[in-house]
Amino acid sequence: MAKGSRSQIKRERNAQKDTRPSAKLSYARVSVQKACFVLDAIRGKDVQTALGIVAYNPRYASALIEKLLKSAIANAENNNGMNADNLYVAECYADKGPTMKRIRPRAQGRAYRIEKRMSHITIVLDEKK
């Protein structure tokens, strides 16, 4: 058990919290592998370049990621008081979510399983130094 009072433990835990602006999309109806194609293209880029990349990317996941990136930029401006011109994509990743399992009838009474995968997409921004 940790030493100190409950409020002291909470203060220490909150001091270690990441203060970088971020946005998270849970239960996105796109697989992790397909989302990572777009995320790999914008990782490390400044936000204006990243918005340009996702705006002209033909993949379905790019529309979701564009909306998420705009949300992260708005969080940085409103909550952290950062300038949008100095921001870049520090981290972006997709975690595996739940999978919906469906059945597809096949010939001779067989049934194939269809797995409709979901993902949790996270974008973390940071300011250039």
N, CA, C and O atoms as a GROMACS GRO file, in nm:
protein
  516
    1MET      N    1   0.085  -0.118   0.000
    1MET     CA    2   0.000   0.000   0.000
    1MET      C    3   0.089   0.125   0.000
    1MET      O    4   0.196   0.126   0.062
    2ALA      N    5   0.045   0.228  -0.070
    2ALA     CA    6   0.124   0.351  -0.082
    2ALA      C    7   0.122   0.430   0.048
    2ALA      O    8   0.026   0.424   0.125
    3LYS      N    9   0.230   0.503   0.069
    3LYS     CA   10   0.240   0.584   0.190
    3LYS      C   11   0.172   0.718   0.168
    3LYS      O   12   0.162   0.764   0.054
    4GLY      N   13   0.125   0.781   0.275
    4GLY     CA   14   0.067   0.914   0.267
    4GLY      C   15  -0.085   0.909   0.261
    4GLY      O   16  -0.146   0.802   0.252
    5SER      N   17  -0.143   1.027   0.266
    5SER     CA   18  -0.289   1.034   0.263
    5SER      C   19  -0.341   1.015   0.121
    5SER      O   20  -0.265   1.019   0.024
    6ARG      N   21  -0.469   0.996   0.111
    6ARG     CA   22  -0.532   0.971  -0.018
    6ARG      C   23  -0.514   1.090  -0.113
    6ARG      O   24  -0.487   1.072  -0.231
    7SER      N   25  -0.530   1.212  -0.060
    7SER     CA   26  -0.516   1.330  -0.144
    7SER      C   27  -0.371   1.347  -0.192
    7SER      O   28  -0.348   1.394  -0.303
    8GLN      N   29  -0.275   1.310  -0.109
    8GLN     CA   30  -0.134   1.319  -0.149
    8GLN      C   31  -0.105   1.220  -0.261
    8GLN      O   32  -0.032   1.252  -0.355
    9ILE      N   33  -0.161   1.102  -0.252
    9ILE     CA   34  -0.141   1.001  -0.356
    9ILE      C   35  -0.200   1.051  -0.488
    9ILE      O   36  -0.140   1.034  -0.593
   10LYS      N   37  -0.320   1.112  -0.480
   10LYS     CA   38  -0.383   1.166  -0.602
   10LYS      C   39  -0.301   1.279  -0.662
   10LYS      O   40  -0.288   1.287  -0.784
   11ARG      N   41  -0.246   1.366  -0.578
   11ARG     CA   42  -0.164   1.476  -0.629
   11ARG      C   43  -0.040   1.423  -0.702
   11ARG      O   44  -0.003   1.475  -0.807
   12GLU      N   45   0.023   1.321  -0.646
   12GLU     CA   46   0.141   1.263  -0.709
   12GLU      C   47   0.105   1.196  -0.842
   12GLU      O   48   0.181   1.205  -0.939
   13ARG      N   49  -0.010   1.129  -0.846
   13ARG     CA   50  -0.052   1.062  -0.968
   13ARG      C   51  -0.083   1.165  -1.077
   13ARG      O   52  -0.049   1.144  -1.194
   14ASN      N   53  -0.148   1.275  -1.041
   14ASN     CA   54  -0.181   1.378  -1.139
   14ASN      C   55  -0.058   1.456  -1.184
   14ASN      O   56  -0.058   1.510  -1.295
   15ALA      N   57   0.045   1.462  -1.102
   15ALA     CA   58   0.168   1.530  -1.142
   15ALA      C   59   0.240   1.455  -1.253
   15ALA      O   60   0.310   1.516  -1.333
   16GLN      N   61   0.222   1.324  -1.258
   16GLN     CA   62   0.287   1.242  -1.360
   16GLN      C   63   0.205   1.236  -1.489
   16GLN      O   64   0.249   1.176  -1.587
   17LYS      N   65   0.086   1.296  -1.490
   17LYS     CA   66  -0.005   1.288  -1.603
   17LYS      C   67   0.051   1.363  -1.724
   17LYS      O   68   0.114   1.468  -1.709
   18ASP      N   69   0.028   1.309  -1.842
   18ASP     CA   70   0.073   1.371  -1.966
   18ASP      C   71  -0.014   1.493  -1.997
   18ASP      O   72  -0.136   1.480  -2.006
   19THR      N   73   0.047   1.610  -2.013
   19THR     CA   74  -0.029   1.733  -2.035
   19THR      C   75  -0.035   1.773  -2.182
   19THR      O   76  -0.088   1.879  -2.214
   20ARG      N   77   0.018   1.690  -2.269
   20ARG     CA   78   0.012   1.722  -2.411
   20ARG      C   79  -0.131   1.710  -2.461
   20ARG      O   80  -0.205   1.622  -2.415
   21PRO      N   81  -0.172   1.796  -2.554
   21PRO     CA   82  -0.310   1.788  -2.606
   21PRO      C   83  -0.327   1.663  -2.690
   21PRO      O   84  -0.238   1.624  -2.766
   22SER      N   85  -0.443   1.600  -2.676
   22SER     CA   86  -0.468   1.477  -2.750
   22SER      C   87  -0.616   1.465  -2.781
   22SER      O   88  -0.699   1.540  -2.729
   23ALA      N   89  -0.647   1.370  -2.868
   23ALA     CA   90  -0.785   1.336  -2.899
   23ALA      C   91  -0.791   1.186  -2.925
   23ALA      O   92  -0.697   1.128  -2.980
   24LYS      N   93  -0.901   1.125  -2.884
   24LYS     CA   94  -0.915   0.980  -2.900
   24LYS      C   95  -1.050   0.947  -2.959
   24LYS      O   96  -1.153   1.002  -2.918
   25LEU      N   97  -1.049   0.858  -3.056
   25LEU     CA   98  -1.172   0.808  -3.118
   25LEU      C   99  -1.184   0.661  -3.082
   25LEU      O  100  -1.103   0.578  -3.124
   26SER      N  101  -1.286   0.628  -3.003
   26SER     CA  102  -1.307   0.490  -2.962
   26SER      C  103  -1.410   0.423  -3.051
   26SER      O  104  -1.502   0.488  -3.101
   27TYR      N  105  -1.393   0.295  -3.071
   27TYR     CA  106  -1.486   0.212  -3.147
   27TYR      C  107  -1.503   0.259  -3.291
   27TYR      O  108  -1.614   0.261  -3.343
   28ALA      N  109  -1.393   0.297  -3.355
   28ALA     CA  110  -1.398   0.336  -3.496
   28ALA      C  111  -1.415   0.210  -3.580
   28ALA      O  112  -1.347   0.110  -3.558
   29ARG      N  113  -1.506   0.215  -3.676
   29ARG     CA  114  -1.535   0.097  -3.756
   29ARG      C  115  -1.436   0.082  -3.871
   29ARG      O  116  -1.472   0.083  -3.988
   30VAL      N  117  -1.310   0.069  -3.834
   30VAL     CA  118  -1.204   0.045  -3.930
   30VAL      C  119  -1.100  -0.042  -3.859
   30VAL      O  120  -1.079  -0.026  -3.738
   31SER      N  121  -1.038  -0.132  -3.931
   31SER     CA  122  -0.941  -0.220  -3.866
   31SER      C  123  -0.814  -0.143  -3.833
   31SER      O  124  -0.786  -0.039  -3.892
   32VAL      N  125  -0.738  -0.196  -3.739
   32VAL     CA  126  -0.614  -0.131  -3.695
   32VAL      C  127  -0.515  -0.122  -3.811
   32VAL      O  128  -0.449  -0.019  -3.829
   33GLN      N  129  -0.506  -0.227  -3.888
   33GLN     CA  130  -0.411  -0.230  -3.999
   33GLN      C  131  -0.441  -0.121  -4.101
   33GLN      O  132  -0.349  -0.056  -4.151
   34LYS      N  133  -0.570  -0.101  -4.133
   34LYS     CA  134  -0.607   0.000  -4.232
   34LYS      C  135  -0.589   0.142  -4.178
   34LYS      O  136  -0.554   0.233  -4.252
   35ALA      N  137  -0.613   0.159  -4.048
   35ALA     CA  138  -0.593   0.291  -3.987
   35ALA      C  139  -0.446   0.326  -3.980
   35ALA      O  140  -0.409   0.443  -3.994
   36CYS      N  141  -0.361   0.227  -3.958
   36CYS     CA  142  -0.217   0.252  -3.943
   36CYS      C  143  -0.152   0.299  -4.072
   36CYS      O  144  -0.049   0.366  -4.067
   37PHE      N  145  -0.209   0.265  -4.188
   37PHE     CA  146  -0.154   0.315  -4.314
   37PHE      C  147  -0.158   0.467  -4.317
   37PHE      O  148  -0.063   0.531  -4.362
   38VAL      N  149  -0.268   0.525  -4.270
   38VAL     CA  150  -0.283   0.670  -4.269
   38VAL      C  151  -0.202   0.731  -4.155
   38VAL      O  152  -0.138   0.835  -4.172
   39LEU      N  153  -0.205   0.666  -4.037
   39LEU     CA  154  -0.133   0.720  -3.921
   39LEU      C  155   0.018   0.724  -3.944
   39LEU      O  156   0.085   0.817  -3.900
   40ASP      N  157   0.071   0.624  -4.014
   40ASP     CA  158   0.214   0.622  -4.043
   40ASP      C  159   0.254   0.738  -4.134
   40ASP      O  160   0.367   0.786  -4.127
   41ALA      N  161   0.161   0.783  -4.219
   41ALA     CA  162   0.191   0.892  -4.312
   41ALA      C  163   0.199   1.027  -4.242
   41ALA      O  164   0.270   1.116  -4.289
   42ILE      N  165   0.127   1.044  -4.129
   42ILE     CA  166   0.125   1.176  -4.064
   42ILE      C  167   0.212   1.183  -3.939
   42ILE      O  168   0.230   1.292  -3.885
   43ARG      N  169   0.265   1.072  -3.892
   43ARG     CA  170   0.344   1.072  -3.768
   43ARG      C  171   0.468   1.158  -3.782
   43ARG      O  172   0.546   1.141  -3.876
   44GLY      N  173   0.486   1.254  -3.688
   44GLY     CA  174   0.603   1.340  -3.688
   44GLY      C  175   0.590   1.466  -3.772
   44GLY      O  176   0.678   1.552  -3.768
   45LYS      N  177   0.484   1.478  -3.850
   45LYS     CA  178   0.466   1.594  -3.937
   45LYS      C  179   0.400   1.709  -3.859
   45LYS      O  180   0.336   1.686  -3.756
   46ASP      N  181   0.417   1.832  -3.909
   46ASP     CA  182   0.345   1.943  -3.847
   46ASP      C  183   0.198   1.932  -3.887
   46ASP      O  184   0.165   1.864  -3.984
   47VAL      N  185   0.109   2.000  -3.813
   47VAL     CA  186  -0.035   1.975  -3.829
   47VAL      C  187  -0.088   2.022  -3.965
   47VAL      O  188  -0.180   1.961  -4.019
   48GLN      N  189  -0.031   2.128  -4.021
   48GLN     CA  190  -0.079   2.175  -4.152
   48GLN      C  191  -0.046   2.072  -4.260
   48GLN      O  192  -0.130   2.045  -4.347
   49THR      N  193   0.073   2.016  -4.257
   49THR     CA  194   0.111   1.912  -4.352
   49THR      C  195   0.026   1.787  -4.331
   49THR      O  196  -0.017   1.724  -4.428
   50ALA      N  197   0.003   1.751  -4.205
   50ALA     CA  198  -0.076   1.632  -4.174
   50ALA      C  199  -0.220   1.648  -4.224
   50ALA      O  200  -0.279   1.554  -4.276
   51LEU      N  201  -0.278   1.768  -4.207
   51LEU     CA  202  -0.414   1.792  -4.256
   51LEU      C  203  -0.419   1.782  -4.408
   51LEU      O  204  -0.516   1.731  -4.464
   52GLY      N  205  -0.314   1.830  -4.475
   52GLY     CA  206  -0.308   1.818  -4.620
   52GLY      C  207  -0.298   1.674  -4.666
   52GLY      O  208  -0.357   1.636  -4.767
   53ILE      N  209  -0.222   1.594  -4.592
   53ILE     CA  210  -0.206   1.452  -4.628
   53ILE      C  211  -0.338   1.378  -4.615
   53ILE      O  212  -0.378   1.305  -4.706
   54VAL      N  213  -0.407   1.396  -4.502
   54VAL     CA  214  -0.532   1.320  -4.482
   54VAL      C  215  -0.646   1.373  -4.568
   54VAL      O  216  -0.739   1.299  -4.599
   55ALA      N  217  -0.640   1.501  -4.607
   55ALA     CA  218  -0.747   1.556  -4.690
   55ALA      C  219  -0.748   1.493  -4.829
   55ALA      O  220  -0.854   1.475  -4.888
   56TYR      N  221  -0.630   1.459  -4.881
   56TYR     CA  222  -0.621   1.404  -5.016
   56TYR      C  223  -0.590   1.256  -5.020
   56TYR      O  224  -0.561   1.201  -5.126
   57ASN      N  225  -0.596   1.190  -4.906
   57ASN     CA  226  -0.575   1.045  -4.901
   57ASN      C  227  -0.707   0.975  -4.932
   57ASN      O  228  -0.808   1.006  -4.869
   58PRO      N  229  -0.710   0.883  -5.027
   58PRO     CA  230  -0.837   0.821  -5.067
   58PRO      C  231  -0.891   0.715  -4.970
   58PRO      O  232  -1.002   0.666  -4.990
   59ARG      N  233  -0.818   0.680  -4.868
   59ARG     CA  234  -0.862   0.574  -4.777
   59ARG      C  235  -0.977   0.620  -4.688
   59ARG      O  236  -0.988   0.739  -4.657
   60TYR      N  237  -1.061   0.525  -4.647
   60TYR     CA  238  -1.176   0.555  -4.561
   60TYR      C  239  -1.130   0.607  -4.425
   60TYR      O  240  -1.193   0.697  -4.369
   61ALA      N  241  -1.022   0.552  -4.372
   61ALA     CA  242  -0.973   0.590  -4.239
   61ALA      C  243  -0.926   0.734  -4.236
   61ALA      O  244  -0.924   0.796  -4.129
   62SER      N  245  -0.887   0.791  -4.350
   62SER     CA  246  -0.835   0.927  -4.351
   62SER      C  247  -0.942   1.029  -4.315
   62SER      O  248  -0.911   1.133  -4.256
   63ALA      N  249  -1.068   1.002  -4.348
   63ALA     CA  250  -1.176   1.094  -4.310
   63ALA      C  251  -1.194   1.094  -4.158
   63ALA      O  252  -1.215   1.200  -4.099
   64LEU      N  253  -1.186   0.978  -4.096
   64LEU     CA  254  -1.197   0.969  -3.950
   64LEU      C  255  -1.079   1.039  -3.883
   64LEU      O  256  -1.096   1.110  -3.784
   65ILE      N  257  -0.960   1.017  -3.936
   65ILE     CA  258  -0.839   1.072  -3.875
   65ILE      C  259  -0.833   1.224  -3.895
   65ILE      O  260  -0.782   1.295  -3.809
   66GLU      N  261  -0.885   1.273  -4.008
   66GLU     CA  262  -0.888   1.417  -4.030
   66GLU      C  263  -0.974   1.486  -3.924
   66GLU      O  264  -0.935   1.588  -3.868
   67LYS      N  265  -1.090   1.430  -3.898
   67LYS     CA  266  -1.179   1.486  -3.796
   67LYS      C  267  -1.115   1.479  -3.658
   67LYS      O  268  -1.127   1.572  -3.578
   68LEU      N  269  -1.047   1.370  -3.630
   68LEU     CA  270  -0.978   1.352  -3.501
   68LEU      C  271  -0.862   1.450  -3.486
   68LEU      O  272  -0.839   1.503  -3.377
   69LEU      N  273  -0.789   1.473  -3.593
   69LEU     CA  274  -0.677   1.567  -3.590
   69LEU      C  275  -0.725   1.709  -3.566
   69LEU      O  276  -0.662   1.784  -3.491
   70LYS      N  277  -0.835   1.747  -3.630
   70LYS     CA  278  -0.892   1.880  -3.608
   70LYS      C  279  -0.937   1.896  -3.463
   70LYS      O  280  -0.925   2.004  -3.405
   71SER      N  281  -0.990   1.789  -3.405
   71SER     CA  282  -1.032   1.792  -3.265
   71SER      C  283  -0.912   1.811  -3.173
   71SER      O  284  -0.920   1.886  -3.076
   72ALA      N  285  -0.801   1.743  -3.202
   72ALA     CA  286  -0.681   1.756  -3.121
   72ALA      C  287  -0.624   1.898  -3.130
   72ALA      O  288  -0.574   1.952  -3.031
   73ILE      N  289  -0.630   1.958  -3.249
   73ILE     CA  290  -0.582   2.096  -3.266
   73ILE      C  291  -0.669   2.192  -3.186
   73ILE      O  292  -0.617   2.283  -3.121
   74ALA      N  293  -0.801   2.172  -3.189
   74ALA     CA  294  -0.892   2.256  -3.112
   74ALA      C  295  -0.868   2.240  -2.963
   74ALA      O  296  -0.875   2.338  -2.888
   75ASN      N  297  -0.839   2.118  -2.918
   75ASN     CA  298  -0.807   2.094  -2.776
   75ASN      C  299  -0.680   2.170  -2.736
   75ASN      O  300  -0.673   2.225  -2.626
   76ALA      N  301  -0.581   2.171  -2.824
   76ALA     CA  302  -0.456   2.239  -2.794
   76ALA      C  303  -0.476   2.390  -2.783
   76ALA      O  304  -0.420   2.454  -2.695
   77GLU      N  305  -0.559   2.445  -2.872
   77GLU     CA  306  -0.581   2.589  -2.870
   77GLU      C  307  -0.667   2.632  -2.752
   77GLU      O  308  -0.634   2.729  -2.684
   78ASN      N  309  -0.776   2.560  -2.727
   78ASN     CA  310  -0.872   2.602  -2.625
   78ASN      C  311  -0.831   2.562  -2.483
   78ASN      O  312  -0.844   2.641  -2.390
   79ASN      N  313  -0.783   2.440  -2.467
   79ASN     CA  314  -0.753   2.391  -2.332
   79ASN      C  315  -0.612   2.424  -2.286
   79ASN      O  316  -0.590   2.452  -2.168
   80ASN      N  317  -0.516   2.423  -2.378
   80ASN     CA  318  -0.376   2.444  -2.340
   80ASN      C  319  -0.322   2.580  -2.383
   80ASN      O  320  -0.210   2.616  -2.344
   81GLY      N  321  -0.398   2.656  -2.462
   81GLY     CA  322  -0.354   2.788  -2.507
   81GLY      C  323  -0.234   2.784  -2.600
   81GLY      O  324  -0.152   2.877  -2.600
   82MET      N  325  -0.221   2.679  -2.680
   82MET     CA  326  -0.108   2.666  -2.771
   82MET      C  327  -0.142   2.729  -2.906
   82MET      O  328  -0.259   2.745  -2.941
   83ASN      N  329  -0.038   2.766  -2.981
   83ASN     CA  330  -0.055   2.820  -3.114
   83ASN      C  331  -0.055   2.704  -3.214
   83ASN      O  332   0.032   2.618  -3.210
   84ALA      N  333  -0.154   2.703  -3.304
   84ALA     CA  334  -0.168   2.592  -3.399
   84ALA      C  335  -0.051   2.584  -3.497
   84ALA      O  336  -0.024   2.477  -3.552
   85ASP      N  337   0.018   2.697  -3.520
   85ASP     CA  338   0.129   2.696  -3.616
   85ASP      C  339   0.251   2.621  -3.565
   85ASP      O  340   0.333   2.575  -3.644
   86ASN      N  341   0.262   2.608  -3.431
   86ASN     CA  342   0.380   2.543  -3.372
   86ASN      C  343   0.358   2.396  -3.338
   86ASN      O  344   0.446   2.333  -3.281
   87LEU      N  345   0.242   2.342  -3.371
   87LEU     CA  346   0.209   2.204  -3.331
   87LEU      C  347   0.257   2.102  -3.434
   87LEU      O  348   0.263   2.130  -3.553
   88TYR      N  349   0.289   1.984  -3.384
   88TYR     CA  350   0.319   1.871  -3.470
   88TYR      C  351   0.262   1.744  -3.407
   88TYR      O  352   0.229   1.742  -3.289
   89VAL      N  353   0.251   1.639  -3.488
   89VAL     CA  354   0.195   1.512  -3.440
   89VAL      C  355   0.306   1.435  -3.369
   89VAL      O  356   0.393   1.377  -3.434
   90ALA      N  357   0.302   1.436  -3.236
   90ALA     CA  358   0.405   1.369  -3.157
   90ALA      C  359   0.384   1.218  -3.157
   90ALA      O  360   0.478   1.141  -3.177
   91GLU      N  361   0.261   1.176  -3.134
   91GLU     CA  362   0.227   1.033  -3.131
   91GLU      C  363   0.095   1.014  -3.201
   91GLU      O  364   0.006   1.099  -3.192
   92CYS      N  365   0.081   0.904  -3.270
   92CYS     CA  366  -0.049   0.862  -3.323
   92CYS      C  367  -0.045   0.711  -3.338
   92CYS      O  368   0.047   0.654  -3.397
   93TYR      N  369  -0.147   0.648  -3.285
   93TYR     CA  370  -0.151   0.502  -3.289
   93TYR      C  371  -0.295   0.453  -3.285
   93TYR      O  372  -0.386   0.526  -3.246
   94ALA      N  373  -0.313   0.329  -3.327
   94ALA     CA  374  -0.444   0.265  -3.325
   94ALA      C  375  -0.434   0.137  -3.243
   94ALA      O  376  -0.347   0.053  -3.268
   95ASP      N  377  -0.522   0.123  -3.146
   95ASP     CA  378  -0.528   0.002  -3.064
   95ASP      C  379  -0.647  -0.082  -3.108
   95ASP      O  380  -0.745  -0.031  -3.162
   96LYS      N  381  -0.637  -0.210  -3.084
   96LYS     CA  382  -0.742  -0.303  -3.123
   96LYS      C  383  -0.865  -0.285  -3.034
   96LYS      O  384  -0.853  -0.276  -2.912
   97GLY      N  385  -0.981  -0.279  -3.096
   97GLY     CA  386  -1.107  -0.271  -3.023
   97GLY      C  387  -1.180  -0.403  -3.031
   97GLY      O  388  -1.123  -0.503  -3.073
   98PRO      N  389  -1.307  -0.405  -2.992
   98PRO     CA  390  -1.384  -0.529  -3.000
   98PRO      C  391  -1.414  -0.566  -3.146
   98PRO      O  392  -1.414  -0.480  -3.234
   99THR      N  393  -1.439  -0.692  -3.169
   99THR     CA  394  -1.469  -0.742  -3.302
   99THR      C  395  -1.613  -0.793  -3.307
   99THR      O  396  -1.653  -0.876  -3.225
  100MET      N  397  -1.690  -0.742  -3.403
  100MET     CA  398  -1.826  -0.795  -3.423
  100MET      C  399  -1.816  -0.920  -3.509
  100MET      O  400  -1.751  -0.919  -3.614
  101LYS      N  401  -1.879  -1.027  -3.466
  101LYS     CA  402  -1.872  -1.152  -3.540
  101LYS      C  403  -2.006  -1.176  -3.610
  101LYS      O  404  -2.112  -1.172  -3.548
  102ARG      N  405  -1.998  -1.201  -3.740
  102ARG     CA  406  -2.117  -1.224  -3.821
  102ARG      C  407  -2.100  -1.356  -3.896
  102ARG      O  408  -1.989  -1.405  -3.913
  103ILE      N  409  -2.211  -1.412  -3.939
  103ILE     CA  410  -2.210  -1.540  -4.010
  103ILE      C  411  -2.251  -1.518  -4.155
  103ILE      O  412  -2.347  -1.446  -4.182
  104ARG      N  413  -2.178  -1.580  -4.247
  104ARG     CA  414  -2.207  -1.574  -4.390
  104ARG      C  415  -2.243  -1.715  -4.436
  104ARG      O  416  -2.159  -1.805  -4.429
  105PRO      N  417  -2.365  -1.736  -4.484
  105PRO     CA  418  -2.401  -1.870  -4.534
  105PRO      C  419  -2.322  -1.905  -4.659
  105PRO      O  420  -2.302  -1.822  -4.747
  106ARG      N  421  -2.278  -2.030  -4.665
  106ARG     CA  422  -2.202  -2.078  -4.780
  106ARG      C  423  -2.267  -2.205  -4.833
  106ARG      O  424  -2.370  -2.250  -4.782
  107ALA      N  425  -2.208  -2.261  -4.935
  107ALA     CA  426  -2.266  -2.376  -5.001
  107ALA      C  427  -2.268  -2.500  -4.912
  107ALA      O  428  -2.184  -2.514  -4.823
  108GLN      N  429  -2.363  -2.586  -4.935
  108GLN     CA  430  -2.378  -2.716  -4.869
  108GLN      C  431  -2.393  -2.702  -4.717
  108GLN      O  432  -2.339  -2.783  -4.642
  109GLY      N  433  -2.464  -2.601  -4.675
  109GLY     CA  434  -2.497  -2.586  -4.534
  109GLY      C  435  -2.385  -2.534  -4.446
  109GLY      O  436  -2.398  -2.531  -4.324
  110ARG      N  437  -2.275  -2.495  -4.506
  110ARG     CA  438  -2.165  -2.442  -4.425
  110ARG      C  439  -2.189  -2.296  -4.390
  110ARG      O  440  -2.274  -2.230  -4.450
  111ALA      N  441  -2.113  -2.248  -4.294
  111ALA     CA  442  -2.121  -2.106  -4.255
  111ALA      C  443  -1.980  -2.055  -4.230
  111ALA      O  444  -1.902  -2.115  -4.157
  112TYR      N  445  -1.948  -1.943  -4.293
  112TYR     CA  446  -1.819  -1.879  -4.272
  112TYR      C  447  -1.839  -1.761  -4.178
  112TYR      O  448  -1.943  -1.696  -4.179
  113ARG      N  449  -1.738  -1.736  -4.097
  113ARG     CA  450  -1.744  -1.624  -4.004
  113ARG      C  451  -1.685  -1.499  -4.069
  113ARG      O  452  -1.580  -1.504  -4.133
  114ILE      N  453  -1.755  -1.387  -4.052
  114ILE     CA  454  -1.704  -1.257  -4.095
  114ILE      C  455  -1.674  -1.178  -3.970
  114ILE      O  456  -1.760  -1.165  -3.882
  115GLU      N  457  -1.554  -1.124  -3.961
  115GLU     CA  458  -1.515  -1.044  -3.844
  115GLU      C  459  -1.507  -0.898  -3.883
  115GLU      O  460  -1.425  -0.859  -3.967
  116LYS      N  461  -1.592  -0.818  -3.823
  116LYS     CA  462  -1.592  -0.674  -3.848
  116LYS      C  463  -1.516  -0.608  -3.734
  116LYS      O  464  -1.566  -0.596  -3.623
  117ARG      N  465  -1.395  -0.567  -3.764
  117ARG     CA  466  -1.303  -0.520  -3.662
  117ARG      C  467  -1.323  -0.372  -3.631
  117ARG      O  468  -1.365  -0.294  -3.717
  118MET      N  469  -1.291  -0.335  -3.505
  118MET     CA  470  -1.296  -0.197  -3.461
  118MET      C  471  -1.161  -0.158  -3.403
  118MET      O  472  -1.080  -0.245  -3.369
  119SER      N  473  -1.138  -0.028  -3.392
  119SER     CA  474  -1.012   0.018  -3.335
  119SER      C  475  -1.035   0.144  -3.253
  119SER      O  476  -1.136   0.213  -3.269
  120HIS      N  477  -0.940   0.172  -3.165
  120HIS     CA  478  -0.938   0.293  -3.085
  120HIS      C  479  -0.818   0.375  -3.136
  120HIS      O  480  -0.704   0.333  -3.120
  121ILE      N  481  -0.845   0.491  -3.195
  121ILE     CA  482  -0.741   0.572  -3.257
  121ILE      C  483  -0.708   0.690  -3.166
  121ILE      O  484  -0.798   0.758  -3.118
  122THR      N  485  -0.580   0.714  -3.141
  122THR     CA  486  -0.535   0.823  -3.054
  122THR      C  487  -0.432   0.909  -3.127
  122THR      O  488  -0.341   0.857  -3.192
  123ILE      N  489  -0.448   1.042  -3.115
  123ILE     CA  490  -0.352   1.136  -3.171
  123ILE      C  491  -0.306   1.229  -3.058
  123ILE      O  492  -0.388   1.290  -2.990
  124VAL      N  493  -0.175   1.241  -3.039
  124VAL     CA  494  -0.117   1.328  -2.937
  124VAL      C  495  -0.031   1.432  -3.009
  124VAL      O  496   0.056   1.398  -3.088
  125LEU      N  497  -0.056   1.559  -2.979
  125LEU     CA  498   0.020   1.669  -3.040
  125LEU      C  499   0.121   1.725  -2.940
  125LEU      O  500   0.112   1.698  -2.820
  126ASP      N  501   0.216   1.801  -2.990
  126ASP     CA  502   0.312   1.868  -2.905
  126ASP      C  503   0.362   1.992  -2.977
  126ASP      O  504   0.346   2.003  -3.099
  127GLU      N  505   0.420   2.086  -2.903
  127GLU     CA  506   0.473   2.208  -2.962
  127GLU      C  507   0.619   2.190  -3.000
  127GLU      O  508   0.695   2.124  -2.931
  128LYS      N  509   0.656   2.252  -3.113
  128LYS     CA  510   0.797   2.251  -3.154
  128LYS      C  511   0.876   2.338  -3.059
  128LYS      O  512   0.828   2.441  -3.012
  129LYS      N  513   0.997   2.295  -3.030
  129LYS     CA  514   1.080   2.372  -2.936
  129LYS      C  515   1.172   2.465  -3.008
  129LYS      O  516   1.249   2.537  -2.943
   0.00000   0.00000   0.00000
